[in-house]
C-alpha cells in the first residue's frame, strides 16, 4: 500500500487506528478453543468487529511463532482475511546482517504479503536496506519504544545532548523518505513527540502504548500529528480482549474500537 | 547447558568453534533437493561432518522462517539431531516488550529446547529479562556486531567517550552474571576486544565474522580470550558451503571445520 492510499483512508474513515492482533491463545474466549484454528477464528471475528473503525492491523509475530507450525498457518490465514483496504504490519522487530535481513524481507514481503514490517535499528543500515528494496512496502523502524526498558539505551546522549533515538531518526530518514519508512514512537513518550516532529516532519509514526500501557491519545495527537495526520495509533489488548471470556465478545471489541475511532474523529475535526 | 559443562567441552575438544547452520536452500548441494526435507538432510550431514571439531551449533532462524511451516519443522528436527554435548544457539536476534519477550522465551527455550538465544538490546531490560528466568539457558546479547552497519549506532559516544556498545556491555552485565549471559562481538572488531574484556572479563563472547566476513581468528583469540578461553567463534558459510554443489560435500565441510579446530588447538596450547 502506498502513502497516498493510506492518507486517503485515514481521511475517509476519520481514523488513524491500528488494531494490534496480539492474539494470545491463553487470553482468547475459551469457547473458541473448540474450533480447529482458534487463533484464526478469534482474529476473523475481531477483524469483522473492528474493520470499519481502523485503517491498519498489526499482528505481533511472537504470538504466532509461539504456536509453531499452526501459528504460522493462523498468521497466513489472518493476513489473507484482512481487507486489502487496510495496511498490514508484521510486528516482528527483526534486524540482522545484510544477507540474513534479505531473507527476512523475503519472508514478510513475498512469502507473506505484508505491507510493512517493524525493524530494530541496532545493527544499522545493512540490516534495514534489504527491506527498502520492495515497492509499496514499508519499514517501520524502532526509535523510541513504549516500555520501561526504553530508558536503558534509547536516551543515551552524545556530547551535544542528542539522544540515541534522535540519531536513529535522523540517520534513518537519510536512508529512505516518508513513502517507505515510518518510525515506532511510544505513546508513553508523548513529551518527546514535538521534538521528534522537528527531526522527521513528514514520516508516519506508529504509536503503540495507548490503552493497556497508559499513553494519552489526545497528547499523542497534539504533539505528534502533521499536515496529513502522519500517525498510526496502535491499541492491542485494550481492544481485542475487551470482551473477556464471553461468547459475544465481538460487541465489546467493536465498542472499544469505535470509542477510539470517535475520539480520533473528534481530534481530527478540531 | 551450564557454564561448567561448556568450559569443560572447550578444554576437552581443544576447540571453541561454533558452526553456524545458515542453511540457505539456494546454496545447498542440488542433489539434496530430491530429499523430502532438503534442509534437514543438509544439516544432518553437516553435523555429522563437524561435530568432532566444534562445541556449539547456531542455526540462524531467518533461514528456516523463510521456508514457512516446513522450515520450522526442519529446525526442530535439526535441533533434535544435534548431540546433547553441544551448545545450541537460536540466532534469532529477538527483542520486544516484556509480555511479548516472554512468549519468545517460551518459543525458543520450551517449545524448542535451545540452550541459548541471541537478543537485540535496543528495547532494554524488560525485553531481556524474561529470557533470564530459565535455568541453564543463556541470553546472548548483541553488543558490537560484525557488519558494516555496526558503525551507524553502536559507536555513538556519550560525553565521556563511552560508546553505546560499552553501555550495553556494562549495563547488561549488571542484569545477569557470566553463567547466564554472553555477548555478541564481531571478529571484524578485534581491536575493540581488549577494552571489551575490561568491561566484561568473565562473560563468554560469541564472535561471528571469522571466515566469509574476513575476521582474524588469531587476533580474536589474542585480544578476546580469558582464563577459561571465554570465546565461541562462529563460522557459517565458510564451513557449511565449503563443499560447493557436490555430492561428497561433507568431506570439504569436515576439512574446513577441522582446519579451524586445529588453529584453535594451536592457539590454546601456546
Interface residues (C-beta under 8 A of the other chain):
Chain A: X22 X24 X60 X62 X63 X65 X66 X68 X69 X72 X73 X93 X94 X95 X96 X97 X98 X100 X101 X103 X104 X106 X107 X111 X120 X121 X122 X123 X124 X125 X126 X127 X128 X142 X145 X146 X147 X148 X149 X150 X151 X152 X153 X154 X156 X157 X158 X159 X164 X167 X168 X171
Chain B: X22 X24 X60 X62 X63 X65 X66 X68 X69 X72 X73 X93 X94 X95 X96 X97 X98 X100 X101 X103 X104 X106 X107 X111 X120 X121 X122 X123 X124 X125 X126 X127 X128 X142 X145 X146 X147 X148 X149 X150 X151 X152 X153 X154 X156 X157 X158 X159 X164 X167 X168 X171
